[in-house]
Amino acid sequence: MQKVVTAGQAIVDGLVRNGVRHIFGIPGVHTYSLIDALAERQGELAYLGTRHEQGAAYMAYGYACSSGRVGAYTCVPGPGVLNTSAALSTAYAANAPVLCLTSEVFSHEIGRGHGILHELPDQLAILRGLTKWSARISHPSEAPRLVARAFEELTSGRRRPVALECPWDTLGQKAQVELDVSARPMAPPLPDPEAIERAAKLIASAAAPLIMVG
């Protein structure tokens, strides 16, 4: 289904399609277009405001751990992202599926060092150092595919946090977007049946077997 939407609306549509029903965060000027899109879908997705970015990220982490679902949060770029780094690191160590949604400076200012509000030298590199996978949405048409990829990473293999950033201007940019893009479920790897058979024989033949798990 193609529709003219903003990148923010496309991101939120992807969240809803992938079963997100609660998201934590603090509105900020860089993310207003995303917050507007969340407000449009408030009957499907509840936005829970916090007093600090660290609290939002840790609430998403707690939600993921207690529910088994993806815990999602929003934050402004730069210092906002850095304020969530402890929670992202905790989620990484604890194998928790946490999704960080953040913005960036204006797309034409990224990496230019002009001192734009909340600018970092390389925010995406920081996020990649804290997560299993991170990417930038550079055009509204990329949003559905990258949101779907984020959920594939969140729910396959080792479940760890991921992050998506979208520049300030891109979040509010409108374009024709194919919205009907869903994450492809990835089957977990199966254990080697021959290895299981060998282990079973060893246990069966042992006089006093001891199994250490973890």
N, C-alpha and C positions, 0 to 999 in steps of 0.2 A: 504494500500500500504506500503510494507516494503522496506526500503532503508538504505544503510550504510551512515550515516551522523554524524556530530558532534552534541553535545548538543546545541551549538550556532545555527547551521543550523535548528535543530528541533524546537528551540524556535521561530526563525524568521518565519518558515513555519506556526507555530501556530498563530503568529500575523497576517500574511496575510490571513489565513483561517478565522480568526475572524474579518476581515474587517479593520484592522489598516492600514492606508495609510500614516501617518506622525508620526515620533517619534523624540524626542528631547534628547540631551545629549552631553557629552564630552567623546571622546575616552580616554582610559587609559590602562596601561599594563595588568591589571586584566581582561579587557573586550575585548581585541583585537580579540579573536575568535568570539565573538558576533558581533563586528563591521565588521569583514570580511564577516560574514554571511549576515549582512544587506547590504553590498556593492554588494554581489552577486544578491540580489533581488531589487536593486535600481530602476528598472523600475516599481516595484509594490509598493514600500514603500520608502518614502523620509526621509532621516536622516538629521535633522537640528541641526547643532552644536551650542553650546552656550559657553559663556566665564566663566561660573560658574555653579556648580551643582544646586544651589538654583534657578538660572534663568531657567535651564532646567525643574525643577519640577514645578515652577510656570507657565511656558509656557504650560506644559501639563495640569495643572489645568485650565488655561485660555481657552485652546483649548476645554477641556471637557465642561466647562460652556457655551461657545459660540456656540458650534456645537451640543451638546447633545450626542456626540460620546465618546468613551474611549480615554482619553489623556494618552499617554505612554512616558516614558523617561528612559534613561539608566544613570547609574553612577557607579563609582568605589566603592569598599567596604570601610568600616571604616569611615574616615573623609568625603568621598564623600557622603555616605549615610546620615551621620549626617548633612551635609550641606543642605540636602533636607527635613529635618524633619519639618521645619516650613511650607513648602508647603503641605506636607502630612497631617499635623495637620489641616491646613486650609481646605483641601479637605475633610477631615473627618467631620469637623464641618459643611461644606457646602453641604454635601451629593453629592460629585462630584466623578465620576468614573475615577480614576487615577491609572495607572499601573506603579509601580516602578520595573525596571529590574536591578539587580545589581549582583555583583560577590561576592566571598569570597576568603580567603587565600586558599592555597593548601588543598585539602580535608583531607589529613593525618595530617595537622597541626591545624585544627579547634579545638578550646577549649584547646589547650595544653600550651598556654601562652609563646611561644618561641619568641615573639616580631617580628613575620613576618610582612612584609610591609603591613600597613593598617589593622592590626589585631585588633579586638575588643573582649572583653571577651565573649560576646554572642550577635552577631549582629541580629540573628533571633528573639531573645526575644525583642530587641529594635523595630524591624519592627512590631512585633505582637502587641506591645503597641501603635503603631501609625496607624494601619490599621484595616480594617474589617477582613482580612484573609491574612496570609503570609505562605510561604512554601519554602523548599530547594529542588532543583533538584540535586540529588546525583548521577545520572547516565543518560546518554543520552536517554535511553528507557523511563525514567519517564517524560521527557519534554512535549510530546504531551498531556498526561493526565493532568499534573499540569497546563499547559497553558490553557487548556480547562476549568479546575476547576476555574482558576483565572477569566476567562470571565463569568462563571456562577455566581460567587460571585459579579462581577462588574455590572452585568445586572439584578440581581434579588433582591427582597426585598429592603432594604435601600441601595441605590447606594453610596458606599463609596470606598476609595482607597484600593488596595491590593498590595502585593509585592511578587516577586519571586527572590530568590538568587540562584546562581549556582557557585560552587567553580571554581577557576582559571583554574585548570587542567581539570576539567570536561567539561568546555565550549569547549575545543578543542579536547576532547576525542571522538573517532569514535566508533560507534556500530550499529548493526542492529536495526532499529527503525520503529515501526508502526506509520506512519505519519497521516493516515486517522482517526484522532480523533477530533471531533468537540464538542463545548460546547452544552449542551442540554438546549434549551430554557425553562425557568421556568415561568409558568403563574403566574401573580400577584395574591395575595389573593383577593377574592371577598368579598364585604361587606355583613353583615348579612341582608338578605331581610326582616326579621321580625323587626329588629331594624330600618331599613329605613321606613317601614310602620308605626311604632310607631311614629317616628319623623315627618313624613308627617301629621299624625293625630294631633299631638301637634301643629304644625305650622298652620294647617287649622283651628283649634279651638281657636287659640290665638287672642286676641283683637288687640294687638300691638306687633307682633313678632320682635325679635332682633336676628340676626344671627352673631356670632363672628367666623371668620374663620382664621386658622393659628396657 
